[in-house]
Each structure stands twice: as C-alpha cells, then as structure tokens.
Amino acid sequence: MTQEQYILAAQPNTLSQRVHQGAQAYPVGIYGWRKRCLYFFILLLLVTMIVNLALTIWILKVMNFTVVSYP
C-alpha cells in the first residue's frame, strides 16, 4: 500500500461518498399506488376547496349580504 492510498483509506468517508453509496441501495421517493393515492387526495382537496368557495359566494348572493350596513 502506498502512502497516498494509506492516507485516503485512513480518512473517513465524505458526505458525498455516503450519499452516492446510499442512493444505490435505497431509492428516495414515492412510487406506485402510494403516488396515485397522494395525487388523488390532492385533487380531492382541490375540488373540495373550489366547491366550498363557490357555495360560499352563492350563499352570500342569495342572502343579499352587503358590505354597507343600513341603520
């Protein structure tokens, strides 16, 4: 073993080396049915928010609420 190899072997692994080693063994992310369920849940929340806003505006118009108060 040369002196340079000994110095490199004695140094602890750097973070970038550990990340590259771990990335091959454990992929990070959401895959398959979990991703589809997450997208469906986000879509459901978006639709619920839009319907809620539309119903709120409709109720305000039907009940004739105004910003100006009459004495």
PyMOL Python script that loads the backbone (N, CA, C, O; Angstrom):
from pymol import cmd

cmd.read_pdbstr("""\
ATOM      1  N   MET A   1       0.856  -1.173   0.000  1.00  0.00           N
ATOM      2  CA  MET A   1       0.000   0.000   0.000  1.00  0.00           C
ATOM      3  C   MET A   1       0.897   1.229   0.000  1.00  0.00           C
ATOM      4  O   MET A   1       1.797   1.352   0.831  1.00  0.00           O
ATOM      5  N   THR A   2       0.648   2.128  -0.927  1.00  0.00           N
ATOM      6  CA  THR A   2       1.451   3.337  -0.992  1.00  0.00           C
ATOM      7  C   THR A   2       0.994   4.308   0.090  1.00  0.00           C
ATOM      8  O   THR A   2      -0.045   4.119   0.722  1.00  0.00           O
ATOM      9  N   GLN A   3       1.792   5.348   0.285  1.00  0.00           N
ATOM     10  CA  GLN A   3       1.464   6.313   1.331  1.00  0.00           C
ATOM     11  C   GLN A   3       0.166   7.054   1.002  1.00  0.00           C
ATOM     12  O   GLN A   3      -0.629   7.334   1.900  1.00  0.00           O
ATOM     13  N   GLU A   4      -0.054   7.373  -0.271  1.00  0.00           N
ATOM     14  CA  GLU A   4      -1.274   8.071  -0.664  1.00  0.00           C
ATOM     15  C   GLU A   4      -2.514   7.210  -0.422  1.00  0.00           C
ATOM     16  O   GLU A   4      -3.530   7.712   0.058  1.00  0.00           O
ATOM     17  N   GLN A   5      -2.440   5.928  -0.748  1.00  0.00           N
ATOM     18  CA  GLN A   5      -3.558   5.029  -0.501  1.00  0.00           C
ATOM     19  C   GLN A   5      -3.825   4.888   0.995  1.00  0.00           C
ATOM     20  O   GLN A   5      -4.977   4.808   1.422  1.00  0.00           O
ATOM     21  N   TYR A   6      -2.764   4.860   1.780  1.00  0.00           N
ATOM     22  CA  TYR A   6      -2.929   4.761   3.218  1.00  0.00           C
ATOM     23  C   TYR A   6      -3.615   6.004   3.784  1.00  0.00           C
ATOM     24  O   TYR A   6      -4.482   5.894   4.651  1.00  0.00           O
ATOM     25  N   ILE A   7      -3.233   7.178   3.300  1.00  0.00           N
ATOM     26  CA  ILE A   7      -3.845   8.429   3.769  1.00  0.00           C
ATOM     27  C   ILE A   7      -5.321   8.468   3.385  1.00  0.00           C
ATOM     28  O   ILE A   7      -6.161   8.841   4.204  1.00  0.00           O
ATOM     29  N   LEU A   8      -5.646   8.088   2.150  1.00  0.00           N
ATOM     30  CA  LEU A   8      -7.038   8.089   1.707  1.00  0.00           C
ATOM     31  C   LEU A   8      -7.872   7.064   2.466  1.00  0.00           C
ATOM     32  O   LEU A   8      -9.038   7.314   2.775  1.00  0.00           O
ATOM     33  N   ALA A   9      -7.282   5.919   2.766  1.00  0.00           N
ATOM     34  CA  ALA A   9      -8.009   4.877   3.483  1.00  0.00           C
ATOM     35  C   ALA A   9      -8.242   5.266   4.936  1.00  0.00           C
ATOM     36  O   ALA A   9      -9.241   4.862   5.532  1.00  0.00           O
ATOM     37  N   ALA A  10      -7.338   6.038   5.508  1.00  0.00           N
ATOM     38  CA  ALA A  10      -7.458   6.431   6.911  1.00  0.00           C
ATOM     39  C   ALA A  10      -8.496   7.527   7.106  1.00  0.00           C
ATOM     40  O   ALA A  10      -9.033   7.680   8.203  1.00  0.00           O
ATOM     41  N   GLN A  11      -8.787   8.298   6.047  1.00  0.00           N
ATOM     42  CA  GLN A  11      -9.764   9.382   6.172  1.00  0.00           C
ATOM     43  C   GLN A  11     -11.180   8.810   6.169  1.00  0.00           C
ATOM     44  O   GLN A  11     -11.470   7.855   5.448  1.00  0.00           O
ATOM     45  N   PRO A  12     -12.059   9.402   6.978  1.00  0.00           N
ATOM     46  CA  PRO A  12     -13.453   8.931   6.955  1.00  0.00           C
ATOM     47  C   PRO A  12     -14.121   9.310   5.639  1.00  0.00           C
ATOM     48  O   PRO A  12     -13.694  10.240   4.955  1.00  0.00           O
ATOM     49  N   ASN A  13     -15.187   8.567   5.294  1.00  0.00           N
ATOM     50  CA  ASN A  13     -15.918   8.852   4.067  1.00  0.00           C
ATOM     51  C   ASN A  13     -16.537  10.236   4.133  1.00  0.00           C
ATOM     52  O   ASN A  13     -17.058  10.650   5.168  1.00  0.00           O
ATOM     53  N   THR A  14     -16.473  10.929   3.038  1.00  0.00           N
ATOM     54  CA  THR A  14     -17.121  12.236   2.989  1.00  0.00           C
ATOM     55  C   THR A  14     -18.613  12.045   2.769  1.00  0.00           C
ATOM     56  O   THR A  14     -19.064  10.953   2.423  1.00  0.00           O
ATOM     57  N   LEU A  15     -19.369  13.105   2.969  1.00  0.00           N
ATOM     58  CA  LEU A  15     -20.818  13.030   2.833  1.00  0.00           C
ATOM     59  C   LEU A  15     -21.226  12.653   1.417  1.00  0.00           C
ATOM     60  O   LEU A  15     -22.165  11.879   1.229  1.00  0.00           O
ATOM     61  N   SER A  16     -20.529  13.195   0.417  1.00  0.00           N
ATOM     62  CA  SER A  16     -20.899  12.893  -0.962  1.00  0.00           C
ATOM     63  C   SER A  16     -20.696  11.415  -1.282  1.00  0.00           C
ATOM     64  O   SER A  16     -21.481  10.833  -2.031  1.00  0.00           O
ATOM     65  N   GLN A  17     -19.652  10.801  -0.723  1.00  0.00           N
ATOM     66  CA  GLN A  17     -19.428   9.378  -0.965  1.00  0.00           C
ATOM     67  C   GLN A  17     -20.520   8.546  -0.311  1.00  0.00           C
ATOM     68  O   GLN A  17     -20.981   7.563  -0.892  1.00  0.00           O
ATOM     69  N   ARG A  18     -20.948   8.936   0.912  1.00  0.00           N
ATOM     70  CA  ARG A  18     -22.007   8.200   1.597  1.00  0.00           C
ATOM     71  C   ARG A  18     -23.344   8.350   0.877  1.00  0.00           C
ATOM     72  O   ARG A  18     -24.130   7.404   0.823  1.00  0.00           O
ATOM     73  N   VAL A  19     -23.604   9.533   0.326  1.00  0.00           N
ATOM     74  CA  VAL A  19     -24.857   9.755  -0.397  1.00  0.00           C
ATOM     75  C   VAL A  19     -24.901   8.882  -1.639  1.00  0.00           C
ATOM     76  O   VAL A  19     -25.929   8.274  -1.938  1.00  0.00           O
ATOM     77  N   HIS A  20     -23.787   8.816  -2.366  1.00  0.00           N
ATOM     78  CA  HIS A  20     -23.761   8.005  -3.586  1.00  0.00           C
ATOM     79  C   HIS A  20     -23.895   6.512  -3.251  1.00  0.00           C
ATOM     80  O   HIS A  20     -24.535   5.768  -3.994  1.00  0.00           O
ATOM     81  N   GLN A  21     -23.307   6.083  -2.164  1.00  0.00           N
ATOM     82  CA  GLN A  21     -23.425   4.677  -1.789  1.00  0.00           C
ATOM     83  C   GLN A  21     -24.854   4.360  -1.358  1.00  0.00           C
ATOM     84  O   GLN A  21     -25.386   3.306  -1.705  1.00  0.00           O
ATOM     85  N   GLY A  22     -25.480   5.269  -0.603  1.00  0.00           N
ATOM     86  CA  GLY A  22     -26.829   5.032  -0.122  1.00  0.00           C
ATOM     87  C   GLY A  22     -27.876   5.172  -1.208  1.00  0.00           C
ATOM     88  O   GLY A  22     -28.926   4.534  -1.134  1.00  0.00           O
ATOM     89  N   ALA A  23     -27.618   5.986  -2.208  1.00  0.00           N
ATOM     90  CA  ALA A  23     -28.604   6.208  -3.267  1.00  0.00           C
ATOM     91  C   ALA A  23     -28.818   4.938  -4.089  1.00  0.00           C
ATOM     92  O   ALA A  23     -29.912   4.706  -4.602  1.00  0.00           O
ATOM     93  N   GLN A  24     -27.794   4.132  -4.212  1.00  0.00           N
ATOM     94  CA  GLN A  24     -27.940   2.904  -4.976  1.00  0.00           C
ATOM     95  C   GLN A  24     -28.761   1.870  -4.200  1.00  0.00           C
ATOM     96  O   GLN A  24     -29.502   1.088  -4.796  1.00  0.00           O
ATOM     97  N   ALA A  25     -28.629   1.866  -2.889  1.00  0.00           N
ATOM     98  CA  ALA A  25     -29.298   0.847  -2.096  1.00  0.00           C
ATOM     99  C   ALA A  25     -30.741   1.237  -1.771  1.00  0.00           C
ATOM    100  O   ALA A  25     -31.631   0.386  -1.804  1.00  0.00           O
ATOM    101  N   TYR A  26     -30.982   2.505  -1.459  1.00  0.00           N
ATOM    102  CA  TYR A  26     -32.299   2.946  -1.016  1.00  0.00           C
ATOM    103  C   TYR A  26     -32.780   4.124  -1.869  1.00  0.00           C
ATOM    104  O   TYR A  26     -32.399   5.264  -1.604  1.00  0.00           O
ATOM    105  N   PRO A  27     -33.608   3.870  -2.884  1.00  0.00           N
ATOM    106  CA  PRO A  27     -34.129   4.987  -3.685  1.00  0.00           C
ATOM    107  C   PRO A  27     -35.091   5.840  -2.855  1.00  0.00           C
ATOM    108  O   PRO A  27     -35.854   5.320  -2.041  1.00  0.00           O
ATOM    109  N   VAL A  28     -35.042   7.133  -3.070  1.00  0.00           N
ATOM    110  CA  VAL A  28     -35.876   8.059  -2.320  1.00  0.00           C
ATOM    111  C   VAL A  28     -37.019   8.508  -3.221  1.00  0.00           C
ATOM    112  O   VAL A  28     -36.800   8.871  -4.376  1.00  0.00           O
ATOM    113  N   GLY A  29     -38.238   8.481  -2.692  1.00  0.00           N
ATOM    114  CA  GLY A  29     -39.380   8.933  -3.463  1.00  0.00           C
ATOM    115  C   GLY A  29     -40.604   8.093  -3.185  1.00  0.00           C
ATOM    116  O   GLY A  29     -40.562   7.104  -2.452  1.00  0.00           O
ATOM    117  N   ILE A  30     -41.702   8.520  -3.797  1.00  0.00           N
ATOM    118  CA  ILE A  30     -42.970   7.808  -3.665  1.00  0.00           C
ATOM    119  C   ILE A  30     -43.267   7.166  -5.015  1.00  0.00           C
ATOM    120  O   ILE A  30     -43.266   7.839  -6.046  1.00  0.00           O
ATOM    121  N   TYR A  31     -43.520   5.868  -4.998  1.00  0.00           N
ATOM    122  CA  TYR A  31     -43.727   5.138  -6.241  1.00  0.00           C
ATOM    123  C   TYR A  31     -45.019   4.336  -6.180  1.00  0.00           C
ATOM    124  O   TYR A  31     -45.495   3.990  -5.099  1.00  0.00           O
ATOM    125  N   GLY A  32     -45.583   4.044  -7.349  1.00  0.00           N
ATOM    126  CA  GLY A  32     -46.702   3.118  -7.470  1.00  0.00           C
ATOM    127  C   GLY A  32     -48.017   3.660  -6.941  1.00  0.00           C
ATOM    128  O   GLY A  32     -48.373   4.816  -7.173  1.00  0.00           O
ATOM    129  N   TRP A  33     -48.740   2.791  -6.216  1.00  0.00           N
ATOM    130  CA  TRP A  33     -50.083   3.128  -5.768  1.00  0.00           C
ATOM    131  C   TRP A  33     -50.065   4.245  -4.734  1.00  0.00           C
ATOM    132  O   TRP A  33     -51.050   4.974  -4.611  1.00  0.00           O
ATOM    133  N   ARG A  34     -48.978   4.401  -3.987  1.00  0.00           N
ATOM    134  CA  ARG A  34     -48.907   5.480  -2.996  1.00  0.00           C
ATOM    135  C   ARG A  34     -48.918   6.846  -3.693  1.00  0.00           C
ATOM    136  O   ARG A  34     -49.553   7.789  -3.221  1.00  0.00           O
ATOM    137  N   LYS A  35     -48.211   6.936  -4.813  1.00  0.00           N
ATOM    138  CA  LYS A  35     -48.184   8.194  -5.558  1.00  0.00           C
ATOM    139  C   LYS A  35     -49.557   8.503  -6.134  1.00  0.00           C
ATOM    140  O   LYS A  35     -50.004   9.650  -6.101  1.00  0.00           O
ATOM    141  N   ARG A  36     -50.231   7.476  -6.666  1.00  0.00           N
ATOM    142  CA  ARG A  36     -51.582   7.690  -7.206  1.00  0.00           C
ATOM    143  C   ARG A  36     -52.548   8.109  -6.124  1.00  0.00           C
ATOM    144  O   ARG A  36     -53.385   8.983  -6.351  1.00  0.00           O
ATOM    145  N   CYS A  37     -52.453   7.504  -4.947  1.00  0.00           N
ATOM    146  CA  CYS A  37     -53.329   7.893  -3.837  1.00  0.00           C
ATOM    147  C   CYS A  37     -53.037   9.315  -3.385  1.00  0.00           C
ATOM    148  O   CYS A  37     -53.962  10.063  -3.068  1.00  0.00           O
ATOM    149  N   LEU A  38     -51.785   9.696  -3.352  1.00  0.00           N
ATOM    150  CA  LEU A  38     -51.421  11.055  -2.970  1.00  0.00           C
ATOM    151  C   LEU A  38     -51.969  12.064  -3.971  1.00  0.00           C
ATOM    152  O   LEU A  38     -52.524  13.089  -3.576  1.00  0.00           O
ATOM    153  N   TYR A  39     -51.820  11.784  -5.259  1.00  0.00           N
ATOM    154  CA  TYR A  39     -52.368  12.678  -6.285  1.00  0.00           C
ATOM    155  C   TYR A  39     -53.884  12.755  -6.201  1.00  0.00           C
ATOM    156  O   TYR A  39     -54.458  13.832  -6.361  1.00  0.00           O
ATOM    157  N   PHE A  40     -54.547  11.612  -5.949  1.00  0.00           N
ATOM    158  CA  PHE A  40     -55.999  11.615  -5.809  1.00  0.00           C
ATOM    159  C   PHE A  40     -56.432  12.446  -4.604  1.00  0.00           C
ATOM    160  O   PHE A  40     -57.409  13.190  -4.684  1.00  0.00           O
ATOM    161  N   PHE A  41     -55.711  12.324  -3.489  1.00  0.00           N
ATOM    162  CA  PHE A  41     -56.031  13.088  -2.291  1.00  0.00           C
ATOM    163  C   PHE A  41     -55.859  14.583  -2.531  1.00  0.00           C
ATOM    164  O   PHE A  41     -56.690  15.376  -2.087  1.00  0.00           O
ATOM    165  N   ILE A  42     -54.800  14.979  -3.221  1.00  0.00           N
ATOM    166  CA  ILE A  42     -54.573  16.392  -3.534  1.00  0.00           C
ATOM    167  C   ILE A  42     -55.672  16.903  -4.459  1.00  0.00           C
ATOM    168  O   ILE A  42     -56.170  18.012  -4.265  1.00  0.00           O
ATOM    169  N   LEU A  43     -56.056  16.121  -5.454  1.00  0.00           N
ATOM    170  CA  LEU A  43     -57.135  16.507  -6.362  1.00  0.00           C
ATOM    171  C   LEU A  43     -58.460  16.634  -5.615  1.00  0.00           C
ATOM    172  O   LEU A  43     -59.226  17.565  -5.864  1.00  0.00           O
ATOM    173  N   LEU A  44     -58.731  15.712  -4.710  1.00  0.00           N
ATOM    174  CA  LEU A  44     -59.951  15.766  -3.905  1.00  0.00           C
ATOM    175  C   LEU A  44     -59.983  17.022  -3.036  1.00  0.00           C
ATOM    176  O   LEU A  44     -61.026  17.666  -2.922  1.00  0.00           O
ATOM    177  N   LEU A  45     -58.862  17.373  -2.427  1.00  0.00           N
ATOM    178  CA  LEU A  45     -58.797  18.596  -1.630  1.00  0.00           C
ATOM    179  C   LEU A  45     -59.010  19.839  -2.492  1.00  0.00           C
ATOM    180  O   LEU A  45     -59.691  20.774  -2.071  1.00  0.00           O
ATOM    181  N   LEU A  46     -58.442  19.858  -3.679  1.00  0.00           N
ATOM    182  CA  LEU A  46     -58.606  20.993  -4.581  1.00  0.00           C
ATOM    183  C   LEU A  46     -60.065  21.152  -4.997  1.00  0.00           C
ATOM    184  O   LEU A  46     -60.595  22.263  -4.981  1.00  0.00           O
ATOM    185  N   VAL A  47     -60.713  20.065  -5.365  1.00  0.00           N
ATOM    186  CA  VAL A  47     -62.124  20.120  -5.755  1.00  0.00           C
ATOM    187  C   VAL A  47     -62.984  20.566  -4.578  1.00  0.00           C
ATOM    188  O   VAL A  47     -63.903  21.366  -4.750  1.00  0.00           O
ATOM    189  N   THR A  48     -62.692  20.053  -3.381  1.00  0.00           N
ATOM    190  CA  THR A  48     -63.444  20.454  -2.191  1.00  0.00           C
ATOM    191  C   THR A  48     -63.294  21.947  -1.924  1.00  0.00           C
ATOM    192  O   THR A  48     -64.271  22.611  -1.578  1.00  0.00           O
ATOM    193  N   MET A  49     -62.102  22.477  -2.078  1.00  0.00           N
ATOM    194  CA  MET A  49     -61.882  23.914  -1.861  1.00  0.00           C
ATOM    195  C   MET A  49     -62.654  24.750  -2.868  1.00  0.00           C
ATOM    196  O   MET A  49     -63.244  25.770  -2.510  1.00  0.00           O
ATOM    197  N   ILE A  50     -62.654  24.326  -4.121  1.00  0.00           N
ATOM    198  CA  ILE A  50     -63.352  25.092  -5.167  1.00  0.00           C
ATOM    199  C   ILE A  50     -64.860  25.063  -4.933  1.00  0.00           C
ATOM    200  O   ILE A  50     -65.527  26.091  -5.054  1.00  0.00           O
ATOM    201  N   VAL A  51     -65.401  23.891  -4.597  1.00  0.00           N
ATOM    202  CA  VAL A  51     -66.839  23.784  -4.324  1.00  0.00           C
ATOM    203  C   VAL A  51     -67.205  24.614  -3.099  1.00  0.00           C
ATOM    204  O   VAL A  51     -68.237  25.287  -3.096  1.00  0.00           O
ATOM    205  N   ASN A  52     -66.385  24.577  -2.071  1.00  0.00           N
ATOM    206  CA  ASN A  52     -66.636  25.347  -0.863  1.00  0.00           C
ATOM    207  C   ASN A  52     -66.650  26.841  -1.173  1.00  0.00           C
ATOM    208  O   ASN A  52     -67.530  27.555  -0.691  1.00  0.00           O
ATOM    209  N   LEU A  53     -65.715  27.320  -1.951  1.00  0.00           N
ATOM    210  CA  LEU A  53     -65.673  28.734  -2.321  1.00  0.00           C
ATOM    211  C   LEU A  53     -66.888  29.113  -3.161  1.00  0.00           C
ATOM    212  O   LEU A  53     -67.477  30.174  -2.958  1.00  0.00           O
ATOM    213  N   ALA A  54     -67.260  28.256  -4.095  1.00  0.00           N
ATOM    214  CA  ALA A  54     -68.417  28.540  -4.949  1.00  0.00           C
ATOM    215  C   ALA A  54     -69.701  28.588  -4.119  1.00  0.00           C
ATOM    216  O   ALA A  54     -70.532  29.474  -4.322  1.00  0.00           O
ATOM    217  N   LEU A  55     -69.872  27.657  -3.194  1.00  0.00           N
ATOM    218  CA  LEU A  55     -71.067  27.659  -2.346  1.00  0.00           C
ATOM    219  C   LEU A  55     -71.096  28.879  -1.429  1.00  0.00           C
ATOM    220  O   LEU A  55     -72.165  29.443  -1.192  1.00  0.00           O
ATOM    221  N   THR A  56     -69.959  29.288  -0.920  1.00  0.00           N
ATOM    222  CA  THR A  56     -69.895  30.478  -0.073  1.00  0.00           C
ATOM    223  C   THR A  56     -70.322  31.714  -0.844  1.00  0.00           C
ATOM    224  O   THR A  56     -71.111  32.514  -0.341  1.00  0.00           O
ATOM    225  N   ILE A  57     -69.818  31.882  -2.044  1.00  0.00           N
ATOM    226  CA  ILE A  57     -70.197  33.039  -2.871  1.00  0.00           C
ATOM    227  C   ILE A  57     -71.681  32.977  -3.220  1.00  0.00           C
ATOM    228  O   ILE A  57     -72.367  33.999  -3.196  1.00  0.00           O
ATOM    229  N   TRP A  58     -72.181  31.782  -3.546  1.00  0.00           N
ATOM    230  CA  TRP A  58     -73.600  31.632  -3.873  1.00  0.00           C
ATOM    231  C   TRP A  58     -74.490  31.990  -2.679  1.00  0.00           C
ATOM    232  O   TRP A  58     -75.504  32.669  -2.845  1.00  0.00           O
ATOM    233  N   ILE A  59     -74.119  31.540  -1.482  1.00  0.00           N
ATOM    234  CA  ILE A  59     -74.902  31.860  -0.288  1.00  0.00           C
ATOM    235  C   ILE A  59     -74.878  33.364  -0.021  1.00  0.00           C
ATOM    236  O   ILE A  59     -75.899  33.946   0.346  1.00  0.00           O
ATOM    237  N   LEU A  60     -73.731  33.985  -0.201  1.00  0.00           N
ATOM    238  CA  LEU A  60     -73.646  35.439   0.012  1.00  0.00           C
ATOM    239  C   LEU A  60     -74.555  36.188  -0.958  1.00  0.00           C
ATOM    240  O   LEU A  60     -75.167  37.182  -0.566  1.00  0.00           O
ATOM    241  N   LYS A  61     -74.663  35.747  -2.200  1.00  0.00           N
ATOM    242  CA  LYS A  61     -75.531  36.400  -3.180  1.00  0.00           C
ATOM    243  C   LYS A  61     -77.006  36.143  -2.880  1.00  0.00           C
ATOM    244  O   LYS A  61     -77.828  37.055  -2.973  1.00  0.00           O
ATOM    245  N   VAL A  62     -77.346  34.897  -2.518  1.00  0.00           N
ATOM    246  CA  VAL A  62     -78.743  34.548  -2.259  1.00  0.00           C
ATOM    247  C   VAL A  62     -79.267  35.273  -1.020  1.00  0.00           C
ATOM    248  O   VAL A  62     -80.411  35.726  -1.005  1.00  0.00           O
ATOM    249  N   MET A  63     -78.436  35.385   0.018  1.00  0.00           N
ATOM    250  CA  MET A  63     -78.865  36.029   1.253  1.00  0.00           C
ATOM    251  C   MET A  63     -78.762  37.550   1.185  1.00  0.00           C
ATOM    252  O   MET A  63     -79.117  38.237   2.142  1.00  0.00           O
ATOM    253  N   ASN A  64     -78.286  38.075   0.072  1.00  0.00           N
ATOM    254  CA  ASN A  64     -78.152  39.524  -0.142  1.00  0.00           C
ATOM    255  C   ASN A  64     -77.282  40.208   0.923  1.00  0.00           C
ATOM    256  O   ASN A  64     -77.627  41.287   1.406  1.00  0.00           O
ATOM    257  N   PHE A  65     -76.196  39.604   1.274  1.00  0.00           N
ATOM    258  CA  PHE A  65     -75.272  40.260   2.194  1.00  0.00           C
ATOM    259  C   PHE A  65     -74.535  41.363   1.448  1.00  0.00           C
ATOM    260  O   PHE A  65     -74.170  41.200   0.284  1.00  0.00           O
ATOM    261  N   THR A  66     -74.319  42.483   2.123  1.00  0.00           N
ATOM    262  CA  THR A  66     -73.584  43.598   1.527  1.00  0.00           C
ATOM    263  C   THR A  66     -72.525  44.078   2.502  1.00  0.00           C
ATOM    264  O   THR A  66     -72.552  43.749   3.688  1.00  0.00           O
ATOM    265  N   VAL A  67     -71.598  44.856   1.986  1.00  0.00           N
ATOM    266  CA  VAL A  67     -70.564  45.429   2.828  1.00  0.00           C
ATOM    267  C   VAL A  67     -71.125  46.629   3.601  1.00  0.00           C
ATOM    268  O   VAL A  67     -70.730  46.885   4.738  1.00  0.00           O
ATOM    269  N   VAL A  68     -72.051  47.358   2.967  1.00  0.00           N
ATOM    270  CA  VAL A  68     -72.627  48.548   3.583  1.00  0.00           C
ATOM    271  C   VAL A  68     -73.739  48.118   4.552  1.00  0.00           C
ATOM    272  O   VAL A  68     -74.611  47.323   4.201  1.00  0.00           O
ATOM    273  N   SER A  69     -73.689  48.656   5.769  1.00  0.00           N
ATOM    274  CA  SER A  69     -74.757  48.372   6.727  1.00  0.00           C
ATOM    275  C   SER A  69     -75.729  49.546   6.765  1.00  0.00           C
ATOM    276  O   SER A  69     -75.307  50.703   6.747  1.00  0.00           O
ATOM    277  N   TYR A  70     -76.996  49.261   6.817  1.00  0.00           N
ATOM    278  CA  TYR A  70     -78.006  50.306   6.854  1.00  0.00           C
ATOM    279  C   TYR A  70     -78.482  50.483   8.311  1.00  0.00           C
ATOM    280  O   TYR A  70     -78.753  49.508   9.012  1.00  0.00           O
ATOM    281  N   PRO A  71     -78.576  51.760   8.748  1.00  0.00           N
ATOM    282  CA  PRO A  71     -79.007  51.979  10.139  1.00  0.00           C
ATOM    283  C   PRO A  71     -80.467  51.693  10.364  1.00  0.00           C
ATOM    284  O   PRO A  71     -80.959  51.836  11.483  1.00  0.00           O
TER     285      PRO A  71
END
""", "prot")
cmd.dss("prot")
cmd.show_as("cartoon", "prot")
cmd.util.cbc("prot")
cmd.orient("prot")
